[in-house]
C-alpha cells in the first residue's frame, strides 16, 4: 500500500515587512518559511494508516518548490515518511493552484498510489483548490475538510466524516483510490524525534523536472496572476451601545455623516 501526501512550504510574515519594487510580493527577507499547518495533520493521518497496515505500507511526501522546499520534505521524513519527491522548474515560479495540480497529477500517475492526501487548504493563500483540481484531473473521487477517516490496507472504500457549516458533519463512503483533503484536528501530529531528524537526512528524495513528468512550460502556465499586492489602508471602528432605539439613532447618524 502506498499513500502520497502532498505538502507545501508556506511563508509567514513578520509584524513589519516591505513590498518588493514590483508590488507583486513581499521582500524575501521578511519571510519565515515552514511546513503548512494543515499538512502536519495529513502527514500524521498517513503515518497512522501505515503503522496499522504493517511493513508493506509506504508514505511518500511530495512537494512542488525550489531547493528551500527540501526542508518541508525533511520534516515529513523525520516524522516517519519513507521517501520524498520534489518537483521544480523555473516555469513554476508563478504557478497557481491549478498549475500545481497538473504537476501533482503527473506525479500520481508515475507513483500509482492507493490514496492521496492533501491539507484542507494552505495557510498562505487558503484557496483550497489544489486537492479538488488534482482529483478532477485524475478523475478520482474527492472529499474535503475530513475530520475522521477509516481506511485500511487493500480497502476498496474508505469511510469518513467531513465538516459542514453550522457544526454539522457528513458521514460518507468513498471509492478508492481517492484524493482526500484533511482538516485540522483529525489527529494529534507527532513531533519529529532527534533520531527521526538524523534518519531523515539519509532518506531518499527524488528531484524531478517538468521534462521528467512529460510537461512543458505551456502546460503549467497559470490561469491567474498577481497584478498588485498592497497593505490596505486602516479604517476605523465604533462599538454602538445602548438600547435598540439608541443604537438605531446612532447608526442613522453615521450613515448621514458618511453620505455627507
N, C-alpha and C positions, 0 to 999 in steps of 0.2 A: 504494500500500500504506500502511496506517495501523496503528500499534501504540499501544494505550493502556497506559500504565504507571501503576498505582495507587501513590501514595506517601503516606507518613504522617509527621506531625510527632510525635515521641516526647519524653518528658520524662525527664531523668536527675537523680538526687538527689545533693546534696552529702553529705558524710560526716555532717554534723549537719543535722537537719531537725525540724520541728514539725508536728503534725497540726492540721487545721482544727477549729474548735469543734464541728462536726457529726460528727467522727470518720469521715468518709467519704473523705477525701483528704488530701494534704499541702498545707501552705500554699504559695501560688503563688511566694512569694519564694525558696523553696528549690529551685525547678526550674531546670534548664538544658535548653533545647529545641533539637532538631536533627533532620535527616532520619534516619529509621530506617535502621540499618546495612544491613539486608538489601536495602533499596530502592536503595542505591548500585549493587548488582550487577544488579538488574532493569533499572534505567535504562541501565547500560552495555551490557547484552545487547541492548536495543532499539536503541541507537545503533550498535552493531556491525552489526546487520542492516540498518539504514537506510543506513549507509555502503557496504555491499556492494550494496545494491539500486539506488542512484543517486538522482537528483534528485526522482523522483516519490514517494519514501517520506516518511512523516511520523510523528514521535513526539510523542505528546500526553501530558503529565503531568497526573494527576487526583488531587485530594485532597479530603477532607471535613474542614473545620475553619474556625475563625473567622479574623479578619484576620491573626493571628500566623502562620497556616499558609501565608501567601503566601511566607514565607522558604524553605520547602522546595520550593515550586514554582520559585522563582527559582534555587535551587540546581540543580534538574534542567534548567532553561532555560539556565543558564550552562554546563552540561556539553555541551549541544547539542540538547536537546529543542526542538521547533518552537513549541509554544504550551502553555498551561496552562489547566486548568479547576478552579475551587474552588467547592464546594457548601457552603452553610451556612444554618442556620436555628436559632433558639433551641430548637426542639423536639429538636434533635440533641445537646443538651448532655450527656445521659446515655446516648447511643446505645451499644449493644453491637455486636459483630461482625456479627450478623445484620441489624441495622438499617442499618449502614453498607453491607452487601452489597446491600440493597434499593435504596439510593440509587445506588450504583455501577452496578447493573443498568440503571437508567433512563438513566444517562449513556452506557452502552454502546449501548443502543437508539437513543439520539439520535445517536451518532457513527458507528455501524456500522463498527467496526474489523475488520481481518483477524486480529488477535491481541490478547490482553490479558495483561499480565504483572503479577504482584504479587511482593512479597518472600515468602520461605518462611514468615515469621512476623514479628511486631513485637517490638522489643526491650523494650517495656514490659509488655504482658500476655502475649505469647508463646502465644496460644491457637491460632494458625494456622488460624482458622476462616473468615476473610473470603474467601479465594480459593475454598475449597470451596463456601461458601454462594453466592457470586456465580455460579459455574458451574452450581450446582443451580437457581438462579432463572432463569438464561438458557437452561438445557437444553443447555449446551455441554459438550464433553469437558473433563476437568481432570486435571492431573498435578502432583505436588508434589515438593519438595526436588530440583529439577533441577540437575544438576551439569555437563551438557553438552547443547548444543542445535544441531541442524542444521535451518535453516529459511530459505527464500529467497522472493523476490517471486513472488507468484502460485501458490505451492505449495499443494496441497490437503491435504498432510500434513506433519508435522514428525517428525523422528527425534530422540530424546532419551535421555539416561541419567539415572536418578534414584537417589538413595541409599536403601539399605535397611539393616536392622540387621546388625550383625556385620561391617561393612566391605564388604558386597555391594552391587552396582549392578544395576539392572534396565534393559535396553535395550528401548525400545518405540517404536512408531509411533503417532501420534495424529492424528485428523482435525482440520482447521482450518475455521473459527475455533475456538480453544480458550482456556481460561484456564490459564496456566502459572505456578506458584509457584517462584521462582528461589532457589536455595541460595547461601550464602556460598561464595566460591572458584571459581565458574564462570568468572570472568574477573578482570581487574585493573582496577577502576574508575579512570577518569581523574580528574585534578584539574581544576577549573574554571580556565581561564586568565583573566588580567586582562581581555583583550579579550572573552572569553565573559561575564564578570561584567558588563561595561558593556553588552554587547548584550542581556543578559537583562532589563535594566531597560526596554528598548524592546519586548520581545516581548509579545504579547497574552495576557492572562489573562481568561477568561470567568468571571464571578461569577454563580452560579445559586442560586436558592432552591428550596424544595420545590415551590412553585407552578409554577416553570418546568419542573419534571420531572413535573407532574401527581401529586404526592404530598401527603398531609396528615399532620398530627402523629400521628393514629391509626395510619397505615400504617407508621410508623417507630418506634412505641413499643417500647422494649426488652423482650425476653423475660426478662431478668435485671437485677438491680440490686445495687449495692454497699450492704450494710447497715451494715458497720463495717469500718474498716481500722485496724490497730494494729501496734506493734512487738512481736514475740514476746519472751517472757522468755528470757534467756540460760541455757542449760543448762551441763552440764559433761561433759568427755570424759576418758577414760583410755586410754592405749595399753597393751594387755596383752601382755607379752613372756614369754619363757621357753619351755620345752618344751610340747608339746601337753597333757601332763598338768597342768603348772603353770598353763597358760592356762585349762584347763577348771576347775581348782580355784578360780582367782581369779574366773572368770565365775560360778561357783556362789555364791561369797561375795557378789558384787554383787547377784545376784538375791535372795538371802536378805535382804540389807540393805534393798533396795527394797520387799520384801514385808513387812518389819517382823518 
